[in-house]
Amino acid sequence: MVVNTKQKRIQQLKGTLTRDVNFGYGLLGKLQKGGTFEIERQEIAPGVWNITETHIHIQGHALIFKSIGEQQDEVTSHYHPTPKSLSLSAAAQMLKDGTAARALE
């Protein structure tokens, strides 16, 4: 765990399952030993923190038969403020047509 001591915020959290994790004695679910996770947060505006990286790699099963295989890698960046006058419908349109993503290109 990495903590930003000035703002008292968790900045990064990493871990590895060192043993199997059972839910309901393994009947409800089980996560296998060796799975990893990493979460990173950054200050995207003064006093505003957001998750900017997520890496999850786990294997297991749920309810005896359902396999769990989560392999997720997500990185976000280039946060920027929007105009205070931006309406909710205009913001939704920017997301829909991709202009929000192109604003910084």
LINSULGI-V359718 format. One record per backbone hydrogen bond with DSSP energy under -0.5 kcal/mol. NH is the residue of the N-H (numbers start at 1). CO is the residue of the C=O. If there is no record, write none. Layout:
BEGIN
nh=NH co=CO
nh=NH co=CO
END
This chain:
BEGIN
nh=2 co=12
nh=4 co=9
nh=5 co=3
nh=8 co=4
nh=9 co=4
nh=11 co=2
nh=12 co=2
nh=13 co=39
nh=15 co=37
nh=17 co=35
nh=18 co=16
nh=21 co=31
nh=22 co=20
nh=23 co=29
nh=24 co=22
nh=27 co=24
nh=28 co=23
nh=29 co=23
nh=30 co=61
nh=31 co=21
nh=32 co=59
nh=34 co=17
nh=35 co=32
nh=36 co=57
nh=37 co=15
nh=38 co=55
nh=39 co=13
nh=40 co=53
nh=41 co=11
nh=42 co=50
nh=44 co=42
nh=44 co=48
nh=45 co=48
nh=48 co=45
nh=49 co=47
nh=50 co=42
nh=52 co=40
nh=53 co=40
nh=54 co=74
nh=55 co=38
nh=56 co=72
nh=57 co=36
nh=58 co=70
nh=60 co=68
nh=61 co=30
nh=62 co=66
nh=63 co=28
nh=65 co=63
nh=66 co=62
nh=67 co=65
nh=68 co=60
nh=69 co=67
nh=70 co=58
nh=71 co=69
nh=72 co=56
nh=74 co=54
nh=76 co=52
nh=86 co=83
nh=91 co=87
nh=92 co=88
nh=93 co=89
nh=94 co=90
nh=95 co=91
nh=96 co=92
nh=97 co=93
nh=98 co=94
nh=99 co=94
nh=100 co=94
nh=102 co=98
nh=103 co=99
nh=104 co=101
nh=105 co=102
END
